[in-house]
Structures are given as structure tokens and as C-alpha cells.
Amino acid sequence: MGGTILNMITVAIGVTVGLFVGNRLSEKIQESVVTGLGLVTFFVGVSNASATGNVIIPLLSIAIGAIVGELINIERYLENFAGWLQTRFVRQQDSADSSETDTNDMSERMRFINGFITASLVFCVGPLTFVGSLQDGMGLAIGFQQLAIKSVLDMFAGMAFAASLGIGVMFSLITILVLQGGLALVGSVAGQVMSEPMINEMTAVGGLMLMGLALVLLDIKRPRMANYLPALVIAPLLVALAAALGINIYP
């Protein structure tokens, strides 16, 4: 859990700085920072997607994962959870102008939700999250090292996100604690059951999801990326199933 705690601390620092600096940055600068982060996210996604040994595995994983995610509607649950957090913990700024409409409140709510979901996905979707957390839970030094690298990257990402998307980014700490902490616990019990091919295919699927998230950050398209999360579980299961059936999935 040490790597997860470090990650939460660095994200909290980055978001705090971003919120402080964000008030002093113009909208154009904030937009440019998020666009730059989107470009880097796309590059990392392409790099991770190339880890696959057979593109059929991530293809099936993404397709099946999207169907499962849409049926469950994970995105909607995350949005509702983010909305509840915004209502419960974030005080709405009192307005002296009584002509303010509900549209402004809804805009602030959607900004909070977008910040929470976008930051949660960026911080928690990727090979460093899954592999690093599992290995950290297993007590391996390399796991903590990977999460330390991720922590530094997330700190700067948190600055950029908070400056543009606001306080909702801070609540992604909950996602980091639950997901990475949970993976660390899994790693302490059964992390060793995952083979290298299983990790590689999960990494590739995570890369494709990061590419999709980059489209959101670049304001090109707004796919419901949270609904693709089941693909991260399906990918290693497909590898395990192929091995059990004696199917060689790698050319």
C-alpha cells in the first residue's frame, strides 16, 4: 500500500497547486495545458497498446467490455457518484445576483463530474496502476518504483486537470485509494497468478482506453470511456481461456 499512499499524496499536492494557480491563468492557457496533456495521453496510449502480442485479444476485449459496460452503464453510476460528492462536499458559491439560473448550477455540476471522471480514468487506467499496484502488494521493490514514477506523472497531470476542471479532480483520490489499494490487496493474495501475456494484453487494452480518453481531452469526441472498464478484466481472462483450451493466440 506504500505506493498507493505516495500516489495519493503527490496527486493531492498537484491538485492543490493547480487549484491555486488555475485562478491566475487565462482560459486560453488552461485549454492549451489540457490539450497538451491530451497529446501526451494519446502518445502513452499508443505506446501501451503496442504491448499486445495479438490484436484480436484487445479487439475482443474492447468489444465485449463495451457491451458489458453499456449494459451496466458504469459511466452513469460514476456520474451519479460524482454528482453526489459535488452536492455533499462542495459548497455552492453564494451569488449576489439573484438572476443566476439553474443552467449555471448544472454547468458547475458537469464541470465537477467531468473533472472527477477524467482524472480518475487518467490516474487509474494504465499498466503502472495495475502492474505496479499488484507488485507493490506482493512486496516487490519494483512495484513501489513503478508507482513512484506514476506518482510524479500524476502530480503534474493533477496540476493541469485542477487548473482547468476544478475541485472535482481532488475527489479522484477516492478512486485511487479504492482501486490501487484494492489491487495491492489482491496482489498480496493472488497477484502471482497473472502471467506475462495476461499483463501484456491488459496493458494493451488500457492503452486503447487512454487513446479514447485523449479524444475527450482534445475535444474531438466524447466516448463513454468508463463503460470500457470491463475490458481490462476480460483481456487477461481471454488469455487464460485460450491457454486452458490449448489455443496458441500468438503467431
For each residue, the residues with C-beta under 8 A, 3 or more apart:
1: 4 5 136 137 181 184
2: 5 6 136 144
3: 6 7 132 133 136 143 144 146 147 148 150 151 180 184
4: 1 7 8 133 136 147 176 177 180 181 184
5: 1 2 8 9
6: 2 3 9 10 144 147 148 151
7: 3 4 10 11 123 147 150 151 154 176 180
8: 4 5 11 12 173 176 177
9: 5 6 12 13 151
10: 6 7 13 14 151 152 154 155 158
11: 7 8 14 15 123 151 154 155 158 172 173 176
12: 8 9 15 16 158 170 173
13: 9 10 16 17 155 158
14: 10 11 17 18 154 155 156 157 158 159 162
15: 11 12 18 19 158 159 161 162 169 170
16: 12 13 19 20 162 170
17: 13 14 20 21 159 162
18: 14 15 21 22 158 159 160 161 162 163 169
19: 15 16 22 23 162 163 166 167 170
20: 16 17 23 24
21: 17 18 24 25 159 163
22: 18 19 25 30 162 163 164 166
23: 19 20
24: 20 21
25: 21 22 29 30 33 163
26: 29 30
27: 30 31
28: 31 32
29: 25 26 32 33
30: 22 25 26 27 33 34 163 164
31: 27 28 34 35 164
32: 28 29 35 36
33: 25 29 30 36 37 160 163 164
34: 30 31 37 38 160 161 164 165 217
35: 31 32 38 39 217 218 219
36: 32 33 39 40 160
37: 33 34 40 41 157 160 161 217
38: 34 35 41 42 214 215 216 217 218
39: 35 36 42 43 214 218
40: 36 37 43 44
41: 37 38 44 45 122 210 211 213 214 217
42: 38 39 45 46 210 211 214 215 218
43: 39 40 46 47
44: 40 41 47 48 126 207 210
45: 41 42 48 49 207 208 209 210 211 212 213 214
46: 42 43 49 50 207 211
47: 43 44 50 207
48: 44 45 51 126 127 203 204 206 207 210
49: 45 46 52 58 204 207 208 211
50: 46 47 204 207
51: 48 127 200 201 203 204 207
52: 49 55 57 58 200 201 203 204
53: 57 197 200 201 249 250
54: 57 249 250 251
55: 52 58 59
56: 59 60 249
57: 52 53 54 60 61 201 204 235 238 239 249
58: 49 52 55 61 62 201 204 205 208 231 235
59: 55 56 62 63
60: 56 57 63 64 234 238
61: 57 58 64 65 201 205 231 232 234 235 238
62: 58 59 65 66 205 208 228 231
63: 59 60 66 67
64: 60 61 67 68 230 231 234
65: 61 62 68 69 205 228 229 230 231 232 233 234
66: 62 63 69 70 227 228 231
67: 63 64 70 71
68: 64 65 71 72 230 234
69: 65 66 72 73 74 75 224 226 227 228 229 230 231
70: 66 67 73 224 227
71: 67 68
72: 68 69 77 227 230
73: 69 70 76 77 227
74: 69 77 78 226 227 229 230
75: 69 78 79 117 224 225 226 227
76: 73 79 80
77: 72 73 74 80 81
78: 74 75 81 82 116 117 120 226
79: 75 76 82 83 113 117
80: 76 77 83 84
81: 77 78 84 85
82: 78 79 85 86 112 113 116 117 168 171
83: 79 80 86 87 109 112 113
84: 80 81 87 88
85: 81 82 88 89 90 112 116 168 171 174
86: 82 83 89 90 108 109 112 113 116 168
87: 83 84 90
88: 84 85
89: 85 86 171
90: 85 86 87 112 167
91:
92: 105 108
93:
94:
95: 98 100
96:
97: 100
98: 95
99:
100: 95 97 104 105
101: 104 105
102: 105 106
103: 106 107
104: 100 101 107 108
105: 92 100 101 102 108 109
106: 102 103 109 110
107: 103 104 110 111
108: 86 92 104 105 111 112
109: 83 86 105 106 112 113
110: 106 107 113 114
111: 107 108 114 115 165 166 168
112: 82 83 85 86 90 108 109 115 116 166 167 168
113: 79 82 83 86 109 110 116 117 168
114: 110 111 117 118 165 168
115: 111 112 118 119 161 162 165 166 167 168 169 172
116: 78 82 85 86 112 113 119 120 168 169 171 172
117: 75 78 79 82 113 114 120 121 226
118: 114 115 121 122 161 165 169 213 216 217
119: 115 116 122 123 157 158 161 165 168 169 172
120: 78 116 117 123 124 172 175 176
121: 117 118 124 125 209 213 225 226
122: 41 118 119 125 154 157 161 210 213
123: 7 11 119 120 129 154 157 158 172 175 176
124: 120 121 129 172 175 176 179 180
125: 121 122 129 206 209 210 213 225 229 232
126: 44 48 129 130 150 206 207 210
127: 48 51 130 131 132 199 202 203 206 207
128: 131 132 146 147 149 150
129: 123 124 125 126 132 133 150 179 180 183 206
130: 126 127 133 134 183 199 202 203 206 232
131: 127 128 134 135 143 146 199 203
132: 3 127 128 129 135 136 143 144 146 147 150
133: 3 4 129 130 136 137 143 147 179 180 181 183 184 187
134: 130 131 137 138 143 183 184 186 187 191 194
135: 131 132 138 140 142 143 146 187 191
136: 1 2 3 4 132 133 139 140 143 144 146 147 184 187
137: 1 133 134 143 183 184 185 186 187 188 191
138: 134 135 143 187 188 191 192
139: 136 143 188
140: 135 136 143 144
141: 144 145
142: 135 145 146
143: 3 131 132 133 134 135 136 137 138 139 140 146 147 187
144: 2 3 6 132 136 140 141 147 148
145: 141 142 148 149
146: 3 128 131 132 135 136 142 143 149 150
147: 3 4 6 7 128 132 133 136 143 144 150 151 180
148: 3 6 144 145 151 152
149: 128 145 146 152 153
150: 3 7 126 128 129 132 146 147 153 154
151: 3 6 7 9 10 11 147 148 154 155
152: 10 148 149 155 156
153: 149 150 156 157
154: 7 10 11 14 122 123 150 151 157 158
155: 10 11 13 14 151 152 158 159
156: 14 152 153 159 160
157: 14 37 119 122 123 153 154 160 161
158: 10 11 12 13 14 15 18 119 123 154 155 161 162 169
159: 14 15 17 18 21 155 156 162 163
160: 18 33 34 36 37 156 157 163 164
161: 15 18 34 37 115 118 119 122 157 158 164 165 169
162: 14 15 16 17 18 19 22 115 158 159 165 166 167 169 170
163: 18 19 21 22 25 30 33 159 160
164: 22 30 31 33 34 160 161
165: 34 111 114 115 118 119 161 162 168 169
166: 19 22 111 112 115 162 169
167: 19 90 112 115 162 170 171
168: 82 85 86 111 112 113 114 115 116 119 165 171 172
169: 15 18 115 116 118 119 158 161 162 165 166 172
170: 12 15 16 19 162 167 173
171: 82 85 89 116 167 168 174 175
172: 11 115 116 119 120 123 124 168 169 175 176
173: 8 11 12 170 176 177
174: 85 171 177 178
175: 120 123 124 171 172 178 179
176: 4 7 8 11 120 123 124 172 173 179 180 181
177: 4 8 173 174 180 181
178: 174 175 181 182
179: 124 129 133 175 176 182 183
180: 3 4 7 124 129 133 147 176 177 183 184
181: 1 4 133 176 177 178 184 185
182: 178 179 185 186
183: 129 130 133 134 137 179 180 186 187
184: 1 3 4 133 134 136 137 180 181 187 188
185: 137 181 182 188 189
186: 134 137 182 183 189 190 191
187: 133 134 135 136 137 138 143 183 184 190 191
188: 137 138 139 184 185 191
189: 185 186
190: 186 187 193
191: 134 135 137 138 186 187 188 194
192: 138
193: 190
194: 134 191 198 199 236
195: 198 199 239 240 243
196: 199 200
197: 53 200 201 239 249 250
198: 194 195 201 202 235 236 239 240
199: 127 130 131 194 195 196 202 203 236
200: 51 52 53 196 197 203 204
201: 51 52 53 57 58 61 197 198 204 205 235 236 238 239
202: 127 130 198 199 205 206 232 235 236
203: 48 51 52 127 130 131 199 200 206 207
204: 48 49 50 51 52 57 58 200 201 207 208 235
205: 58 61 62 65 201 202 208 209 231 232 234 235
206: 48 125 126 127 129 130 202 203 209 210 232
207: 44 45 46 47 48 49 50 51 126 127 203 204 210 211
208: 45 49 58 62 204 205 211 212 231
209: 45 121 125 205 206 212 213 225 228 229 231 232
210: 41 42 44 45 48 122 125 126 206 207 213 214
211: 41 42 45 46 49 207 208 214 215
212: 45 208 209 215 216 223 225 228
213: 41 45 118 121 122 125 209 210 216 217 225
214: 38 39 41 42 45 210 211 217 218
215: 38 42 211 212 218 220 221 222 223
216: 38 118 212 213 219 220 221 222 223 225
217: 34 35 37 38 41 118 213 214
218: 35 38 39 42 214 215
219: 35 216
220: 215 216
221: 215 216
222: 215 216
223: 212 215 216 228
224: 69 70 75 227 228
225: 75 121 125 209 212 213 216 228
226: 69 74 75 78 117 121 229
227: 66 69 70 72 73 74 75 224
228: 62 65 66 69 209 212 223 224 225 231
229: 65 69 74 125 209 226 232
230: 64 65 68 69 72 74 233 234
231: 58 61 62 64 65 66 69 205 208 209 228 234 235
232: 61 65 125 130 202 205 206 209 229 235
233: 65 230 236 237
234: 60 61 64 65 68 205 230 231 237 238
235: 57 58 61 198 201 202 204 205 231 232 238 239
236: 194 198 199 201 202 233 239 240
237: 233 234 240 241
238: 57 60 61 201 234 235 241 242
239: 57 195 197 198 201 235 236 242 243 249
240: 195 198 236 237 243 244
241: 237 238 244 245
242: 238 239 245 247 248 249
243: 195 239 240 246 247
244: 240 241
245: 241 242
246: 243
247: 242 243
248: 242
249: 53 54 56 57 197 239 242
250: 53 54 197
251: 54
